[in-house]
Amino acid sequence: MRGLPLVLFTVALAACGGAKEGASDAAPAAETPAAAPAAAASFDPSSITAAELALGDSVYHGLIGATSCQACHGADGTQATVAPNLTDAEWLHSDGSFEGIYKTIETGVMTPKQYSSIMPPFGGAPLDPAKHRAVAAYVYRLGHKQ
């Protein structure tokens, strides 16, 4: 009688496909490492497209989204009165790389090293991954003219 609950659990698990779910869960996890190099390559500045820059410009200037980066950084990125200049070689909260800028946008700046204004994560705007990457690309290009 004591083994009956274990038998019922095993039968229920098999009937629900419990063993198959574990096997199918393992397959996507095995595919994840293959996707990692593609994500790392996505921060190669040469991968920035004209379409991304146009989208990033629209996000930066508040044409898309709930906030505007230009409010603190200036329309051309040089304001530097409440937030850093984005066009010079000095990067206060990252190394100035595409990935560094992306991460700063993601985490925000809650303890500014200079200036009086904090930057909330994503600049306070609900950015989907495409807009997040696009505005990071746009800010990268502001500080890295090519």
N, C-alpha and C positions, 0 to 999 in steps of 0.2 A: 504494500500500500504506500510505503514511503517513497518508492521509486516512480509511482504513477505521475506526480507533478512533473518530474524530469522528462518522462516519456511524452507527456502531453505538450510540454514546451518544445521538445525536439521535433515532434510531429507538426506543431503549429509553425515553427520556424521553417521547416522544409516546405510546408504548404504555401507559405508566403514568399518563398524564394529567397530566404535569408542567406543561404550559401551563395546564390547567384549574385546577390547585391554586393556582397563583399568582393567577389571577383570583378564585377564591373566597376566598382569604386576604385580598385587598384589600377585599372587600365588608364583612366584619366590622370591619376597621380603620376604614373610612369611617363605620360606625355608632357607634364608640366616642365621638367628640366629642359626639354627641347625648346620650349617657348622662351626660356630665360635669356638665351643669347639674342633673340630678336628684340626683346625689351631693352637690353643693354645697348644694342646698336641703334635704337630709336633716338638716342641722345647724341648721335653723330651730327654735328651742325650741317654737314652736307646733305642730310636727309630732310632738312627744312624745305618745304615747298612754298611756292608763291601763294597758293590757296590757303595754306596755314598762316602765312604772314598777314594776308587779308583778313582772315577770321580773327587772328590775334589783335590786329589793329582795331577791329570793331569791338572786341571785348575790352581792350585797354581804354578805349575812348567812351565806353558806356553805351554803345549803340546796341549791344547784345548783352543781356544780363541785368542784374539788379544793382550794380555798382560800377564805379569808374576808377581805374588806376590813375588816370590823369588828375583826379581831384587832389591827390597828394603829391604825385611825381611830376605833374605838369603835362601839358598836351604833347610836348616834344621830349619828355623824360628828364628835363634839366632843371625843374623847379627848385629842388633842394632846400626848401624852407621848412617843411614839416616832415619830409621823407627824402631819402637819398636821391642824388642824381643818378640816373640809369644809363647815361651816355659816356661817362668817363671810365677810367681804368680802375677806380677804387670800388671794391665790392665789400660791404660791411658785414653781410650775413651769409655769404657763400663765397666760393672761389671764383665766381663769375662764369663758370661753365654752364652749358645748356642744362645739364642735369642739376647742378647746384641751384640755378634759378628756379627750375621746376620744383625742387624740394622746398625752397624758401616760400614759393607761392602756396604750396601744399600745407606747410606747417604755420605759415604766418611769422610775424616778428612780434612777440609779446614783450620782449625786453630790448628795446632799441639801444644800440651802442651810441648813437648820436640822434639828434632830432627829437621832436616831442611827440610824434604820433606812432602808435602801434599799428601793425597791419594784421588784421584777423586772417585766419586760414582762408585761402582762396580769395583774399581781398574782401571777404564778406559776401561773396557772390556764390550762388550754387553752380559751380562749373562741372560740366561733364568731362570725361577724359579728353575728348577732342579739343574742347575749348581751353582746358588746362594746358595741354601741350602747345596749343596755338599761341596763347598769351605768353607762355614761357619762351617760345620761339621768337615772338615779336620783341620781347624785352631783351633777349639774347642779341638780336640784330641791332637794337638801339645802342648797345654797348660794344658791339663787335662789327663795325662797318666793313662791308666787303665789296 
